[in-house]
Structures are given as C-alpha cells and as structure tokens.
Amino acid sequence: MKEKLFEEVVDNYDALKYSLLKAQTFDESHFGFPEIYYKIMETDKQRVDAFHKAFQLNNNFKDATVCEIGVGTLPLTKLYMPFVKKAYLIENNPDLIPFINEEISKYPWADKVEVIYADALTVDLPEKVDFVVGELMSIYCANEFQVQIFRHMREFLKPGGKLFPNRIVNFARLCEAEIDENIHHYPVNFTRHQPMFLTQQFLVNEIELLKEKKQGVKLSFSVPVLFSGTVNALYLESYVEVTEGANFTGTDSLMPPTVLKTTNTQEVKAGDLVHIDFGFDYGSSLDHISCVLS
C-alpha cells in the first residue's frame, strides 16, 4: 500500500506543484478554508506539537483564563482545556458551529467554555485573560490578519499576559523559479518544486506581536548574489516563536516556504549587489506584495 502511494506521488509530482496553493486559499464567502485544509491542520504533528510544547512550558495554562481565536476543529483547544479555569473560544466560520457545539459537549470541561461566534478583529471579551492563543498565521502574515487581531486582543490581556505565538521572523532568498504565467506565488510542497537559489537567506523583518504597531512592511536594502542567473522570485520563509523555547519553522499546513514572483526580473552575475524595494500590508494578500529589483 505504501509503495503504491509513493509511486502515485512520484507519477504526479508536476501535477501536485500547486496543490497546496488551492488548499490554502482563503474563501471569504465561506469564512474559512476548504474542508481538506482542516484535515491537513489536524494531522500536522509538527504544527500541533509546537503549540503543545508552548502550553507545557507555561504550566499547561493551569488555572488560567484563556482566549483562543479561530479554534477551527479544536485540535489545540483539547490540549489545554483540562487544565484551565475558563476559556473563551472565538470562531467566525458559521459552517463550524454545529461541529464545535457537539464536540465540546463530549468533554467534562464543557462547562468551562464560552464559545463566541464573532469576528476577532472586533470582538469584546467579558473579562481580561492570562493568555491569548491565535494560530491565524500565514507566510509573512500577508494573507491573514494575525498582526491586526493580536493588536486588538492585547487590550484584553492581564498585566504580564502572553500571546501565543509571540514572535515571527521573516527571511527570504532571491531565486530563479519556474512559475506558470497565471500564478503569482505558490507554497512549496516537495523539494523538487523549490527554485534555484541565487543568494543566501537574509532577514527581512521581525514581528513582536505583543508590541507591533505597524500596518505592514516597507523596506529598502541590498543583497549580494552568489550565482549568475535571472532573479524572478523570492523564496519566503517565516520562523515562529510560539513561546520562548517552543519554535516552529513552517510545514505544509502552516506557513510553508513560499515562492513569490518579484515585480520585475533582473539578470545578475555572481558578486553583484541587488537592491530591493519591498513592501506590503499585513493581511492584504501575498498577491499585493511589491518587490522591485534594481
């Protein structure tokens, strides 16, 4: 069975190139993602374990009041609920309401939960909380409103309260990629779909979610080139500090490395210095990132 599955994957490498792009495309008319994407998230052990470790490093939130934003099908909620005093669970996808209500009713901690079906950008909590959990991340926080939501939710944190995740560090590499004309970006699913890297990885920006006030990124910097070629894309990576000592560097279900077309292309020689003017607003979509080379 496993050999047959491997053969099918090998036979369909090219066809799978953009499969994650479809799965991770947010559909506003449905307040969320395709059903298959929830399954991808639930079964991503690396993703779930990073948050589980973060909860354990903070005493499993024992006797704490917690707010979790975008609870989905509750894979993270179930990890800390046995220990907390109270939890406010926020979800904005009406299609999930029946599932969430039924699922919570199965557990002895159901009486400690208050589910709020609302937009996390405007929701009001009835009290201050010790911790806010929000896994609303996308690569560079470009497709999701992680920064804006946490900026709003900081109002409901007790003094000394914590956000999960806490910090996001964004990196990039200039590269030469084969991307279809009608595709602006795609998450990398297999190593065969990686581009040819022409520079080392470089730091783009760092987001401290407890302090971030900016609406987006606007940077101008230069990068040395290692190999000659045609720069037509950026290889984006986001590394996440869920809490101090518990980190996450992206998987196919959350913040996967992503190939993004640059605004223009440029022929380069090894040793050249390429200047980059880079900008976008958080939550505005990867399609709206501007990356001008000169």
N, C-alpha and C positions, 0 to 999 in steps of 0.2 A: 504493500500500500504506500509506504513512504517513498520507495523507489519510483513508483508510478507518479506520485505527486511531484517529485523532483524533476522527472522527465517532462511533465507538463509545464512546470515553471521555466525550464530551460528552453522548451519549444516556443514559449510565449514571452521571452524577455522583452522583445521590442514592443509588443502589444501592451505590456504592463508598465511602460515608461511613465505614462501619465495617469495611472490608476489611482494613486494617492491624491492627485490634484482634484479629481472628481469627488472623492470621499471627503476631502477637507474643505470643499467649497460651501461656505455658509449660505443658507437659503432663508432670507428674511421672511418670506411668506409662510414659512413653517417654523419660525422661531428657533431653528436649530439645524442639526446636521442629519444626513441620511441615516437610516436605521443601522446600516452596516458599520457606520463610524462609531456608534455607541458600543458595538461589539468589539471593534478594534481597541477602543479605550479600556474596556473592562478586562480584556485579556492581555494587556500590556504590563507584564510583571515588572519591568524596569521602571516604568512610569509610576505604578501603584506603590512599589517598594520604596521609591524615593520619598514619597509623602508619608508612608508608614514609618519610615525611619525618622523623619522630621517630627512626627507626632510622639514617637517613643522618646526622642531626645528632650521633649518637653513634657515628660511625665504622663504621656498619653492624654493630655488635657484633663487630668484628674480633677474633678470638682470645679471645672471651669465653665464659663458661659461662652459658647462658640457660635459664630455665624459662618455658614458655608454658602458660597454663591455659585449658582449653576451646578446643582447637585446631580443632574442627569439621572442615571440609573443607580445612583448611590454607592459606587464602588469605594469611594473614600469615606463616606459617611459611616459606613458599617465598621470602619477601623477604630474610630474614636468614641462612638456613641455609648458603648458600655461604661465609659469612664466619666463622662461629662455630667455637669449638674443640669445644664439646659442648652439646647441648640436651636437656632433659627436657620431653617433651610430655605434658600431662595432659588426659585426656578421660574423661568419665563417662557418655557415651551409648553403650551396647553396640551399638546399631544401626550405629554408625560404624566399629567395629573392623575389619571386612573392608576397607572403603574405605581407611582410614588405612594399614593394613599394606601393601596393594597399591600405593597411591600413593607411599609413601616408598621402596619398593623400586625405583622407576623412576629415582631420582636418585643421582648419585655421592656425595652427602653422607649417604647412608643409614646408614653406619657411625658417624656422629657423633650419632645419635639414639637416645635411650631413651624409648620410649612407656610411660607409666604410666596404666593404666585404673583410675581411682580417684576418690574424692570429694575435691576440692581443699580442702574445709574440714578434712579430717583427714589428708591425705597427708603422708608424710615423704619428704624428698629425701635421697639418699645423701651429698650434699655441699652446701656453700654455693655460691651463684650470684652472678654480677655483675648480672644483670637479670632481672626478673620481668615478663612480658607477660600481661595478662589483660583481654580485651575483654568482660568479663561485665557490661556496663553496661546499665542501664535508666534511664528518666527518673527523676531524683531518687534513684537506687539503691534504688527502692522495691520492684521486682519481683525483682531479682537480688541475690545475696549478694556483690557486689563488695567492699563495705567489710569484711565478716567474712572473706572469703577472703584479701584482701590483709593483713589484720591477722595472720592465721595465717602467710602466706607471708613476712612480714617477718622471721620467725625464721630463714629460710634465706638471707637477703641477706648478702653480704660487707660489711664496713665501707665506706661510700661507695657501696654498690649502689643501683640505681634501680628504681622501679616505672613501668610504662607501662600505663595513664595515671598521671599524677602528682597531678592536682588536678581537682576538679569543682566548678563554681559554679552554684548553682540560683537561678533567677529565676521570678517569677510576675507575673500581672496579674489583677485582678478583672474579670469579664466577665459578659455576659448571653448564654447559649447555648441553642440548641435541641437537646436531647438526649432520646432516647426514654426512656420511664419505666423500662424494664428495663436501661438502660445506665448504668453509673456513671462511666465515662471512655472516651475514645477518642483515639488518635493522629490528628493532622491529616494527611490525605493530599493534599488540594487546598485552595487558598486559599478556595474557596467554602465550605469546611467550617469556617473559622475563626469564632469567636464575635464579638460586638460588645464591644470593649474599653472599659471604663469608667474605668480608671486607667492610669497609666504603668507600665512594667516596674519592679519593685522586687526587691531582693536578699532571698532567703530564707535561704540558708546557704551555706557554703563547706566542702568536704571535702578536706583534705590527706591523701591516702591513706597517706603514709608515717608520719603521726602520729595519725590519727583513732582515738579510743578509745571514742567514744560508740556506743550501740546504735541511735540514731535521732535524731529531731528533735523538740524540744518548744519552741515559741516563742510569744511574745505580743507583738504590735506593731500599729500603726495606719497606715492608708494613706489619703491624700487622694483624693477622687473627682473626675474631670474632667467626667463626663457623668451626667445623671439617667437612671435606669433601674432594673432589677431585677437585683441580683447573685445569680446562682445557680451560678456556676462559677469556677474558676481556670484560667488558661492557663499551663501549666507549661513551662519551658524549662531545659535543662541544657547548660552550656558546659563543654568538657573541654580541659584542658591535657594532651596526651599526654606531651610533654616541653617544656621551655622552648623556645619558638619554633615549636612544632608544635601547632596547636589544631584543635578540632572542635566545631561548634555544632549537630549533630544533622541527620540525614537520615531518609528513610522506613525505612531498615534499622537505624538505631541512634539511640536517644534522640530520637525525633521530638517536636516540640511536641505537648503533650497537653492536651485539655480534660477537666477533672475537676469533677464536681459538688461543691459545697460542702455541708456538713452541714445547713445551713439556708439560706433565702433572705432577702434584705433589700432593701426599697425604699430607694433613695438619691437624693439631689439633688446636682447639681454643687456642689462646695465642701465637702460632708460629709467627715467623718473616720470611716472604718470601722475598727473594732477586730477583729483576727483572732487567735484562739487556734488554733494549728496544731501537729499532732503525728502522728508515725508512727514505726515501727521499720524500719530498713533490711532489705530482703528480705522484708517482711511482706505485700506486695501493695499496689498502688495502691488497691484497694477498701477498705483499712483505714485510709487517711488520714482524719484528723479535721480539719475546717476549720470552726470555729464563728464566725459573724459576729455583731457586736453594735454 
